[in-house]
């Protein structure tokens, strides 16, 4: 019997029985009713058929759900390739504690329920008496590197210049850029690879950064990615679970100059298109994050084109990379107004910046070095160099007031965040100064005549 007849019979048998047909009635004159009645010998009545169908359907649904649960629990790598070790940290909790007064003077917001590692050490915690960053223990410094803030230079300071009994072991690898990338006259770049292990414990890192571990949480991972990734990566690398203490550090830069620096970098062929932008276990869809260009890169883009792309991540990049994007449903902008979204991520970025053990400002290198050294009780063998601002000012003057005003409009969140960071830096500097009986000697030691380089040095850095 074919499938079509079976379905027809399953539907017709109850109707025939309810119309009075039974085995004792005389045979019908046409063969069609006889065919329908014949199938009733093989299919039970509706009262018995319906429960069996329901049981079969329920069993199938239960089997599918059970299979999905098994895959999620025991085979996450198959469902989330190359990122299974970066599932949300088991050592995390909701931190609802206040981060103190809003130094930036922006409108008050309620403290956000940001999820961060339990052992996340703040600057305030580090000011407690006898506090120490312990390289031989379970302390890990995590560098959140925001593009075009001078982070490449700071990252090299971390692996090459800290005065340690057992410094990082670094070697240089030659790496030639692609022919179209960064201009026709491409230079051979010598990539640094370092191993920053704890004293006497090879394979256990005290520094998580581009030059020590590499981009293990994706290219230029942001706050959302790092807090979900680092702990699991180190557990997997070191082969066991540790209750580590995490010290997050970063650098910020004047938003207008940073934006123009990224524009020039993209104009030479940079894309950062391999960045994962992971949030809540996935990367954004093409609909959530449309590309601003066709082809391999956006080389030779004009400034109006660069400013005209609504999905260009250069705008407010510093705020986005410091905020917990899970609070606004990641890159899905539906269901919340732009005004509400901006307010949440700005407040989140401020709170996370306040929680950081250290942040530096590109325009305040001397102050940044002093704050780092006094906070961590670590000393750099080389002084930081101050980027002179004349280059940036000349560029802004050439662009004209209207263009600069548009750039400020596009980066309005970064401008508010940077204003907050400047005031917070002053506050931390004052606190450290008051507790340093030799402040003048320590601070003067960081002075050096001619200790300036151009903004172009940041622009020309590959990352």
C-alpha positions in Angstrom: 0.0 0.0 0.0 1.5 3.4 -1.0 2.0 6.3 1.5 -0.8 8.3 0.0 -3.4 5.6 0.6 -2.2 5.2 4.2 -2.6 8.8 5.0 -6.1 8.8 3.4 -7.1 5.8 5.3 -5.9 7.2 8.6 -8.2 10.2 8.0 -11.2 8.4 6.6 -11.7 5.5 8.9 -13.1 7.5 11.8 -15.4 9.3 9.5 -16.7 6.1 8.0 -17.3 4.5 11.4 -19.2 7.6 12.7 -21.5 7.4 9.6 -22.7 3.9 10.6 -20.6 1.6 8.4 -19.8 -1.7 9.9 -18.9 -5.3 9.0 -22.6 -6.5 9.0 -23.9 -4.0 6.5 -24.4 -4.9 2.8 -21.5 -4.3 0.5 -21.5 -0.9 -1.2 -22.2 -0.7 -4.9 -19.0 1.3 -5.7 -15.4 0.1 -5.1 -14.2 3.3 -3.4 -16.0 2.9 -0.1 -15.0 -0.8 0.0 -11.4 0.4 -0.4 -11.8 2.8 2.5 -13.5 0.1 4.7 -10.8 -2.4 3.9 -8.1 -0.1 5.3 -10.0 -0.1 8.6 -8.9 -3.7 9.1 -5.2 -2.4 9.4 -5.7 0.9 11.2 -7.3 1.2 14.6 -10.1 3.6 15.3 -9.4 7.3 16.0 -9.8 6.8 19.8 -6.7 4.4 19.7 -4.8 6.1 16.8 -4.6 9.6 18.2 -2.6 8.8 21.4 -0.1 6.7 19.4 0.6 9.6 17.0 1.0 11.9 19.9 3.4 9.6 21.6 5.5 9.2 18.5 5.7 12.9 17.9 6.5 13.6 21.6 9.2 10.9 21.5 10.8 12.5 18.4 10.8 15.9 19.9 12.3 14.6 23.2 15.0 12.8 21.2 15.9 16.0 19.3 16.1 18.1 22.5 18.1 15.4 24.3 20.6 15.3 21.4 21.0 19.1 21.3 21.7 19.1 25.1 24.3 16.3 24.7 26.1 18.2 22.0 26.1 21.5 23.9 27.4 19.8 27.1 29.9 17.4 25.7 30.8 18.7 22.2 30.8 22.5 22.3 33.7 22.6 19.9 31.5 21.1 17.2 28.9 23.8 17.7 31.3 26.7 18.2 34.5 25.9 16.3 37.7 27.5 17.4 36.1 29.2 20.4 34.8 26.5 22.7 37.4 27.4 25.3 36.1 30.9 25.5 32.7 30.1 26.9 31.6 32.4 29.8 33.9 32.1 32.7 32.8 29.7 35.5 34.6 32.1 37.9 32.3 35.1 37.3 29.6 36.8 39.2 27.4 39.8 39.0 29.2 42.8 40.4 26.7 45.4 41.5 29.0 47.4 43.7 29.3 51.1 43.1 32.4 52.5 41.4 32.2 55.8 43.2 31.2 59.2 42.0 31.0 60.0 38.4 34.2 61.9 38.0 33.3 63.0 34.5 30.2 64.9 35.7 27.8 63.2 33.3 24.2 62.5 34.3 23.9 59.8 37.0 23.0 56.3 35.9 22.2 53.3 38.1 25.1 51.0 38.5 24.9 48.4 35.7 24.8 44.6 36.4 28.1 44.0 34.7 29.5 40.4 34.8 33.2 40.4 35.5 35.6 37.9 36.9 35.4 37.4 40.7 39.2 38.0 41.1 39.2 41.2 39.0 41.5 43.6 40.9 40.8 47.3 40.7 43.1 50.3 41.2 41.3 51.0 44.5 42.1 47.5 45.7 45.7 48.0 44.8 46.0 51.1 47.0 45.5 49.0 50.1 48.4 48.7 52.5 51.1 46.1 51.5 49.3 45.2 48.3 51.6 43.6 45.7 51.4 42.4 42.1 52.8 38.9 42.5 54.5 37.5 39.4 55.4 34.3 41.2 51.8 33.7 42.4 48.6 33.7 40.4 48.4 37.3 39.2 47.8 38.0 35.5 48.1 41.3 33.7 45.7 41.6 30.8 46.4 44.3 28.1 43.3 45.5 26.3 44.8 47.0 23.1 42.6 49.6 21.4 43.7 50.4 17.8 45.7 53.6 17.2 46.2 54.7 20.8 49.9 54.0 21.0 49.2 50.5 22.3 51.9 48.9 20.1 54.6 50.9 21.8 53.1 50.3 25.3 52.8 46.6 24.5 56.5 46.5 23.7 57.3 48.2 26.9 55.5 45.5 28.8 57.5 42.6 27.3 60.9 44.3 26.8 61.5 47.1 29.4 60.1 46.1 32.8 63.0 45.6 35.2 62.5 42.0 36.4 64.8 39.3 37.8 63.5 37.0 35.1 62.4 39.2 32.2 60.4 38.1 29.2 62.4 36.1 26.7 61.8 37.8 23.3 62.8 37.0 19.7 62.2 38.7 16.5 60.6 37.1 13.4 60.6 38.6 10.0 57.2 39.3 8.6 56.6 41.0 5.2 53.3 42.7 4.7 51.1 42.0 1.6 52.1 43.9 -1.5 49.1 46.2 -1.5 49.0 46.7 2.3 50.4 49.8 3.9 51.5 51.4 0.6 53.7 50.3 -2.3 57.0 50.8 -0.4 56.3 48.2 2.2 59.1 47.6 4.7 60.1 44.3 6.3 58.4 44.2 9.7 60.2 42.4 12.5 57.5 40.8 14.6 58.2 40.3 18.3 57.3 37.1 20.0 57.9 36.9 23.8 57.5 34.3 26.5 56.5 36.0 29.8 56.5 33.1 32.3 56.4 33.2 36.0 59.8 32.9 37.7 60.7 29.2 37.7 57.4 28.1 36.2 57.7 27.7 32.4 54.3 27.6 30.7 52.5 29.8 33.2 51.9 33.4 32.0 51.8 36.5 34.1 51.1 38.7 31.1 48.3 38.2 28.5 49.0 40.5 25.6 49.6 40.5 21.9 53.4 40.1 22.2 53.3 37.5 24.9 50.4 35.2 24.1 49.3 36.5 20.7 45.8 37.3 19.7 44.3 34.3 21.5 40.9 35.9 22.0 40.7 37.3 18.5 42.3 40.3 16.8 42.1 43.3 19.1 39.6 41.7 21.5 37.5 44.1 23.5 36.3 44.0 27.1 33.4 41.7 26.3 35.6 39.2 24.5 38.5 39.2 27.0 36.4 38.7 30.2 34.7 35.7 28.6 37.9 34.2 27.1 41.1 34.8 29.1 40.5 32.5 32.1 39.5 29.5 29.9 42.4 30.1 27.6 44.9 30.0 30.4 43.3 27.0 32.0 43.5 25.1 28.6 47.1 26.3 28.0 48.4 25.5 31.5 46.5 22.3 31.8 44.6 22.9 35.0 42.2 25.4 36.7 43.6 28.3 38.8 42.0 31.0 40.9 43.9 33.8 39.3 43.8 37.5 40.0 43.3 39.6 36.9 44.7 43.1 36.4 43.3 44.8 33.3 45.3 47.7 31.6 44.7 49.8 28.5 45.6 53.1 26.8 43.3 55.8 25.5 43.8 58.6 23.1 42.3 61.9 22.1 39.2 60.8 20.1 39.6 63.1 17.1 43.2 62.2 16.6 42.6 58.6 17.1 39.8 58.6 14.6 41.9 60.4 12.0 44.8 58.0 12.7 42.5 55.0 12.0 41.3 56.7 8.8 44.8 57.0 7.5 45.6 53.4 8.5 42.5 52.1 6.7 43.4 54.3 3.7 46.7 52.4 3.4 44.9 49.1 3.4 44.3 48.0 7.0 40.9 46.3 7.7 41.1 44.3 11.0 38.4 42.2 9.2 39.6 39.0 11.0 38.5 40.4 14.3 35.9 38.1 15.8 33.8 40.6 17.7 32.4 37.8 19.8 29.6 38.6 22.2 27.2 36.1 23.9 29.0 33.2 22.1 28.8 34.5 18.5 30.1 37.1 16.1 27.7 39.6 14.5 25.8 38.7 11.4 26.3 40.6 8.1 22.9 42.2 8.8 24.0 43.4 12.2 27.4 44.6 11.0 27.4 45.4 7.3 30.7 46.0 5.5 31.7 49.5 4.6 33.5 48.5 1.5 33.5 46.0 -1.4 36.5 43.8 -2.2 39.5 43.0 0.0 40.0 46.3 1.7 39.1 50.0 1.8 42.3 51.4 0.4 42.3 55.0 -0.8 39.0 55.7 0.9 38.2 59.4 1.2 37.5 61.0 4.5 33.8 61.8 3.6 33.3 58.1 2.6 35.0 57.0 5.8 32.7 59.2 7.9 29.6 58.3 5.8 29.5 54.6 6.6 27.0 54.0 9.5 28.5 50.7 10.5 32.1 52.0 10.6 33.5 50.7 14.0 36.1 53.6 14.0 33.4 55.8 15.5 33.3 55.6 19.3 35.7 52.7 19.1 37.1 53.3 22.6 33.7 53.3 24.3 32.6 50.2 22.5 35.7 48.3 23.3 35.5 49.2 27.0 31.8 48.5 27.5 30.1 45.2 28.3 28.1 44.8 25.1 26.0 42.1 26.6 24.1 44.8 28.3 22.7 46.0 25.0 22.2 42.7 23.2 25.6 42.9 21.6 25.5 44.1 18.0 21.7 43.7 17.6 20.4 47.2 17.7 16.7 46.3 17.5 14.5 46.6 20.6 16.4 49.6 22.0 16.7 53.2 20.9 20.0 54.6 19.9 19.8 57.1 22.7 19.3 54.4 25.3 22.0 52.2 23.8 24.5 55.1 23.8 23.7 55.8 27.5 24.2 52.2 28.6 27.5 51.6 26.8 29.0 54.9 27.8 28.2 54.3 31.5 29.5 50.7 31.2 32.7 51.9 29.6 33.2 54.5 32.4 32.6 51.9 35.1 35.0 49.4 33.5 37.6 52.0 33.0 37.3 52.9 36.7 37.7 49.2 37.6 40.9 48.8 35.6 44.1 48.4 37.6 45.7 50.9 35.2 45.0 53.0 32.1 47.3 55.4 30.4 46.7 58.4 28.1 48.7 58.9 24.9 48.8 62.6 25.5 50.1 62.1 29.1 53.0 59.6 28.7 55.1 60.8 31.6 52.1 60.8 34.0 51.0 57.4 32.7 54.4 55.8 33.3 54.5 57.2 36.8 51.0 55.9 37.6 51.9 52.4 36.2 55.1 52.1 38.2 53.7 53.3 41.5 50.5 51.1 41.1 52.3 47.9 40.3 55.6 48.6 42.1 57.4 47.8 38.8 59.9 50.0 37.0 60.6 50.4 33.3 64.2 50.5 32.2 63.3 53.0 29.5 61.2 56.2 29.8 58.0 56.5 27.8 58.2 58.9 24.9 55.7 61.8 24.7 53.9 62.2 21.4 53.9 65.8 20.3 50.5 67.2 19.4 51.5 69.8 16.8 51.0 67.2 14.0 47.5 66.5 15.0 46.6 70.2 15.4 48.0 71.0 12.0 45.9 68.2 10.5 42.7 69.4 12.2 43.4 73.0 11.0 43.7 71.7 7.4 40.4 69.8 7.6 38.4 72.9 8.7 36.0 73.5 11.5 33.0 71.8 9.8 34.9 68.5 9.2 36.3 68.4 12.8 32.8 69.2 14.1 31.5 66.2 12.2 34.2 63.9 13.5 33.4 65.0 17.1 29.7 64.3 16.5 30.5 60.8 15.3 32.7 60.2 18.3 30.6 62.0 20.9 30.7 59.0 23.3 34.5 58.7 23.1 34.8 62.4 23.8 32.8 62.0 27.0 34.7 58.9 28.0 38.0 60.7 27.3 37.0 63.7 29.5 36.1 61.3 32.2 39.5 59.5 31.8 41.4 62.7 32.0 39.8 63.6 35.3 40.2 60.1 36.6 43.9 60.1 35.7 44.3 63.4 37.6 42.6 61.9 40.6 44.8 58.8 40.6 47.9 60.8 40.1 47.1 63.0 43.0 46.4 60.0 45.2 49.7 58.4 44.4 51.5 61.7 44.9 50.1 62.1 48.3 51.3 58.6 49.3 54.8 59.0 47.7 57.2 60.8 50.0 59.8 61.0 47.1 57.3 62.1 44.4 59.5 64.9 43.1 62.5 62.7 42.6 60.5 59.9 41.1 58.6 62.1 38.7 61.6 64.1 37.7 63.4 60.9 36.8 60.9 60.5 34.0 61.8 63.8 32.4 64.0 63.8 29.4 64.8 66.7 27.0 63.8 66.0 23.5 61.6 63.1 24.6 59.1 63.6 21.8 58.0 61.8 18.7 55.4 62.6 16.1 51.8 61.4 15.9 53.0 59.8 12.6 54.7 57.1 14.7 51.3 55.9 15.9 49.8 56.1 12.4 52.6 54.0 10.9 52.4 51.2 13.5 50.8 48.2 11.8 48.3 47.6 14.7 
